[in-house]
Amino acid sequence: MPESQAAADKKTSKPDVPVQLIVFRLAGEEYGIRIEQVKEVTLTPEIARMPKTPRFVKGIANLRGDIIAIIDLEERFRLRTANNEPVTGVTYTMAIEAKDYTIGIIVREVPQPLSLSAASIEKAPEFIQDLNINDKYIEGIARVENRIIIVLDMLKLLTPEEIMQLRPKATSSAAAERR
Amino acid sequence: MKSREQEYRELFMAEALEAYDAMSQHMSVLEKRPEDEAALNEVFRLLHNLKANARAMGHDAIGEVAHRMETIFGQIRSKERPFAGSMVPVLFSGIDVLGGMIRAVGANQELTENVPLIENLDRVIEGEEPVLVDDESGTEEDATRKLELSDLVYIPIKKLDHLLNLVGELIIDRDRVLTLAQEIGDTTLQSVTAHLSRLADDLQYSVMDARLVGVGTLFNKFPRVVRDVATAEQKQVELTISGQDIQIDRNILQIITDSLLHLVRNAIGHGIETPGERVKAGKPEIGQLTLSAQTDRDNVLIRISDDGRGVDVERVRRKAVERGLLSRDAASRLNETEVHNLLFEAGFSTAEQVTEISGRGVGLDVVKLAIDSLGGQLRVDSRLGQGTTFTLVLPTSIAVKGALLFELDGHPYALPLMHTDSVVSLQPEKLHVVGGTLLAKVLTENIPVVRLADLLADNDDALPLANRAALVGAQDIIITNYNGRKLGLIVDRFLRQQDIVIKPVSQPLDMIDLFGGVTLLGSGQVCLVLDVPAITRLFLSRRP
């Protein structure tokens, strides 16, 4: 998304461009996705686990006749800790429009829309590169009052290579991650 | 259902009327531009086809007129004479007479020969002057003639594909509604859904029926292929075709076209011997090639049979060892059928030498893959020196497949019946552990058995060594069959047999080839459909 990148860069020059985000929580932190990338939010339908997929791919589900993959970003970003139980009970699924397909992202609470000016989204600082959330998925960091919202670039996160973890030795590293 | 004959008649009518319309149009062009070659060629072609079709249907009166007109247009085309002069009104009235006769066929009337016209056409052919009667009546008739539209429509297959997809969705929803109605228990709702269900069934079969074509539409292209290949290979081959009337989904026929071509070329190129070799082997000089189709329950069997040299089992064994597909020991233990199935292994068939020696093998794995993609089976029977038969077992329709539903880890799965050999329930003591793998004796065969849960586990390492003690109580086992290779899959529980509509797995999960698709059950649950060829390959690669 070159335009939004540009918008984020020129934060001081164009303060008044509003940006609509859908904000959701992962492991207590707030994350945002640009609203145009979110197709809909629903109660999570029944998910059938699909063998031989990375663990963070929860499986496939029937969303209004379309069979889509559902992923768990907490597992993807390895944010799950001891006091942070696996997702159970009523959850919600955001259907995200990726390049050639739709993908569901599972979240614990109803995601909320948020309007803010493009100027309030800053480029991600360097240190984030050390974290599990590789900075290439991060479009920027939004500061609204006391909140810090990590704005994700879903198109980069949802490429087939990313989802299927297609990397050299993909299977062994995926297996190691699970143990 | 209409009789086959009536269907053929309707087809003839549609084509003939269309030809008539086209000819009338081209004639008007020729009247203005007698030199127009495209129009001349078209009229000639249309007359030729009309003649052939009419004669095939027994309408000789049409054939006679069309034949004479074709002759005249042949002369014009070869520039022996121009499209001019007194022949023009004769040809125009010829077209009108053909139109009248075609309409008469449509109205089920007897055809009568138009003697004055035929005499005039003969005169034109001989270069004599035709006897022209008062032309006015003709134009009169022309002016009052009714315009007609054909009773048949041509539909692009894409539209039918779309229709079929919609029907597939409808069937899934119907199953849902049926389940819900049962749960709610309202009698009015139940009777309405029962009616809806019947309608949906009818609709489904109508759409499937609309997609069916005769196998003959493909078979009839083969006499020419056989002639060409036989000539190139300097062999003498007689082709016998049967079962052209067997109906099959048009897209299935499309997908197997290349495979069939391949098998026929192979049969002539590598199966049937040269006349000299045949005489030496005590066979008639002319090789026999048979292309046949027949129905077998819900499937269509297509056979390609030759009386050539057959597959040399020993040589195939040796080659398989040389290519590193098998150890010498394993190869020697294979029975004949298992050796034949080696021909379909990727990496076996690409070897040039194999074809020279065994006479078989170029790209048979490609044929196999095409048949697999349809959920079909490919079998081979061969006797050294007597010939080879390839049998393609194909589903009649793509959309709906019979499947066995079972449960694993609390989730429903489906397995196409096409690849299901049998279903057994065995106590653990009936299973034996041989070389770390479970073996079950079913009837007279020893079949490897694996816990499907182990096979589908996320790592790709070798399977854990089989441990019979871990199995408690009767084990539900589905025996699958792929390419003659049987494999037992231990599942948690059999559910039922059901016709399912398979949807492709959406991106990006379609990279996992273990699943041929998904289907939605009446309960709304998503059900993965296992792909037996991929499961078999996975087992072979992970076998301890």
Interface residues (C-beta under 8 A of the other chain):
Chain A: E46 I47 A48 R49 M50 P51 K52 T53 R55 V57 G59 I60 A61 N62 G65 D66 I67 I68 A69 D100 Y101 T102 T159 P160 I163 M164 L166 T171 A174 A175 R178
Chain B: E169 I172 D409 H411 L456 A457 D458 N459 D460 K503 V505 S506 Q507 P508 L509 M511 I512 L514 F515 V518 L520 G524 Q525 V526 C527 L528
